């Protein structure tokens, strides 16, 4: 009898742990890297993103649908787990660029999520960023001319997530920078690697190279916000 009780309790814990992880669908857009501008665009040009400062990388691998994702064993659950860290609803995945450690997600911000930094006044020539203190008590409903940023460290997965939330042509998006230590589980997926995978994100001696990799995240988020504004104006 006791054994049965233990089994039921264990199953309850497993199911409870899995309940918070949803299967987030891909939008199944077709993506390409523009041969001249280097921007990543979907086929009807409703989205046009910059992924980095070094443009024109036309061989950049992009995963934008379930068929491509299923080529890598465990990738869907890997991306779903990342999305489960967000305190907003992830509606769908636009694209994942593994060699850049970048994930673009459509979100619904029905519940306010307090940021750690707030970039505002984005429509002007002089936007600014303010860091949020623990005792700041705004309502944290993000405005369309703001970018909210959170940073999450998953020590177990050896993964650092920098999450920028912004409005792109009236759509709410999250751009997630993934700094991922190359654990055995991550290696088994067979993804194309990038330079950021060698550093242990839980090791303070690796902070210097890690900070270099993530330094441009705010600049990239602001550039993508502006591209969304250009599309909205058209």
C-alpha positions in Angstrom: 0.0 0.0 0.0 2.8 2.4 0.9 4.6 1.7 -2.4 1.4 2.5 -4.3 1.1 5.8 -2.4 4.8 6.7 -3.2 4.2 5.9 -6.9 1.1 8.1 -7.0 3.0 10.9 -5.3 6.0 10.6 -7.7 3.7 10.7 -10.7 1.9 13.8 -9.3 5.3 15.6 -8.9 6.3 14.7 -12.5 2.9 15.8 -13.9 3.0 19.0 -11.9 6.5 19.8 -13.2 5.4 19.3 -16.8 2.2 21.2 -16.5 4.0 24.6 -16.8 5.6 23.7 -20.2 3.3 24.1 -23.2 4.0 22.9 -26.7 4.5 26.2 -28.5 3.7 26.0 -32.2 5.9 27.5 -35.0 4.1 30.0 -37.2 5.6 28.0 -40.2 6.6 31.2 -42.0 9.2 30.7 -44.8 12.3 32.7 -44.0 15.2 33.9 -46.1 18.3 36.1 -45.5 18.1 39.0 -47.9 21.2 38.8 -50.2 21.8 42.6 -50.1 20.6 43.9 -46.7 21.3 40.8 -44.7 18.0 41.1 -42.9 16.0 38.0 -42.2 12.6 38.2 -43.8 9.5 36.0 -44.1 8.1 35.4 -47.5 5.4 38.1 -47.4 7.8 40.6 -45.7 5.5 41.2 -42.8 8.6 40.6 -40.6 12.1 41.8 -41.3 14.7 41.3 -38.5 18.3 42.0 -37.9 20.0 39.2 -36.0 23.4 40.7 -35.4 25.9 43.4 -36.4 27.6 41.2 -39.1 25.0 41.3 -41.8 25.0 39.5 -45.2 25.6 36.0 -43.6 23.5 34.3 -46.3 24.2 30.8 -45.0 22.7 31.6 -41.7 20.6 28.5 -40.6 17.1 29.4 -39.6 14.6 27.0 -38.0 11.1 28.3 -38.6 8.7 25.3 -38.6 8.1 22.0 -36.9 9.5 20.0 -39.8 12.9 21.7 -39.5 12.8 21.5 -35.7 12.1 17.8 -35.7 15.4 17.2 -37.5 17.1 17.9 -34.2 16.2 15.4 -31.5 14.8 17.2 -28.4 14.9 20.7 -30.0 11.1 21.3 -29.6 11.2 20.5 -25.9 14.3 22.6 -25.5 12.6 25.7 -27.0 9.4 25.0 -25.1 11.3 24.9 -21.8 12.9 28.3 -22.7 9.5 29.7 -23.4 8.2 28.4 -20.0 10.5 30.8 -18.2 8.6 33.8 -19.5 5.9 35.3 -17.2 3.9 36.2 -20.3 2.0 33.9 -22.7 4.1 32.6 -25.7 1.7 32.2 -28.6 4.0 31.0 -31.3 7.6 30.7 -32.3 8.6 32.8 -35.3 12.2 31.6 -35.8 15.2 30.1 -34.0 18.7 31.0 -35.3 21.0 28.4 -33.5 24.3 29.9 -34.6 23.3 33.2 -33.1 21.6 31.8 -30.0 18.4 33.8 -30.9 14.8 32.9 -30.5 11.9 35.2 -31.8 8.5 34.6 -30.2 5.0 36.1 -30.6 3.6 36.8 -27.1 0.5 38.1 -25.3 1.2 40.4 -22.4 -2.1 40.0 -20.6 -0.4 39.9 -17.2 2.2 42.6 -16.3 5.7 41.2 -15.9 8.1 43.5 -14.0 11.2 44.1 -16.0 14.8 44.5 -14.7 15.4 47.3 -17.2 13.1 49.6 -19.1 14.1 51.3 -22.4 11.6 54.1 -23.2 11.0 57.1 -25.5 12.0 54.8 -28.4 10.2 56.9 -31.0 12.5 59.9 -30.4 16.1 60.4 -31.4 17.2 60.0 -27.8 15.7 56.9 -26.2 17.0 56.0 -22.7 17.3 52.9 -20.5 16.5 52.9 -16.8 17.3 50.0 -14.5 14.4 48.9 -12.3 14.9 48.7 -8.5 13.3 46.1 -6.3 11.1 48.7 -4.6 9.8 50.2 -7.9 6.0 49.9 -7.9 4.7 50.9 -11.3 1.9 48.8 -12.8 4.4 47.5 -15.5 1.9 47.4 -18.4 4.4 47.9 -21.2 3.7 50.8 -23.6 4.3 50.4 -27.3 7.3 52.7 -27.3 9.1 50.8 -24.6 11.3 47.7 -24.4 11.2 45.6 -21.2 14.2 43.4 -20.5 14.5 40.5 -18.0 17.5 38.1 -17.5 17.0 34.5 -16.3 19.7 32.1 -15.2 18.7 28.4 -15.4 21.6 26.8 -13.4 20.4 23.3 -14.1 20.3 23.7 -17.9 23.4 25.9 -17.7 21.6 28.6 -19.7 21.4 32.3 -19.5 18.4 34.0 -21.2 18.2 37.7 -22.0 14.6 38.5 -22.9 13.7 41.8 -24.7 9.9 42.5 -25.1 8.9 45.0 -27.7 6.1 46.0 -30.1 6.8 45.2 -33.8 4.1 46.7 -36.2 1.5 46.4 -33.4 2.5 42.9 -32.5 4.1 42.0 -29.2 7.3 40.0 -29.5 10.0 38.6 -27.3 13.5 38.4 -28.6 15.4 35.9 -26.5 19.2 35.7 -26.5 20.3 32.2 -25.3 23.8 31.9 -23.8 24.0 28.1 -23.6 26.8 26.0 -22.1 27.4 23.0 -24.2 26.1 20.3 -21.9 25.9 16.7 -23.0 22.2 17.0 -23.4 22.6 20.1 -25.6 25.3 18.5 -27.7 23.1 15.5 -28.4 20.6 17.7 -30.4 23.2 18.1 -33.1 22.6 21.8 -33.6 25.2 23.8 -35.5 27.4 25.3 -32.8 28.3 28.9 -32.1 31.1 30.5 -30.2 29.0 31.1 -27.1 28.5 27.4 -26.2 32.0 26.8 -24.7 31.6 29.1 -21.7 30.1 27.8 -18.4 27.4 30.4 -17.6 27.5 29.4 -13.9 31.3 30.1 -13.7 32.1 33.7 -12.7 35.4 33.5 -14.5 33.5 33.4 -17.8 31.6 36.6 -17.2 34.0 38.6 -19.4 33.4 36.7 -22.7 29.7 36.3 -21.8 29.2 40.0 -21.3 30.9 40.6 -24.7 28.4 38.3 -26.4 25.3 39.9 -24.9 26.5 43.5 -25.1 24.6 44.3 -28.2 21.2 42.8 -27.3 19.6 46.2 -26.5 20.9 47.7 -29.7 19.6 44.8 -31.7 16.2 45.0 -30.0 16.0 48.8 -30.7 16.9 48.2 -34.3 14.1 45.6 -34.7 11.7 47.9 -33.0 12.5 50.6 -35.6 12.0 48.2 -38.4 8.6 47.4 -37.1 7.8 51.1 -36.9 8.9 51.5 -40.6 6.5 48.7 -41.6 3.7 50.3 -39.5 4.2 53.6 -41.3 3.9 51.9 -44.7 
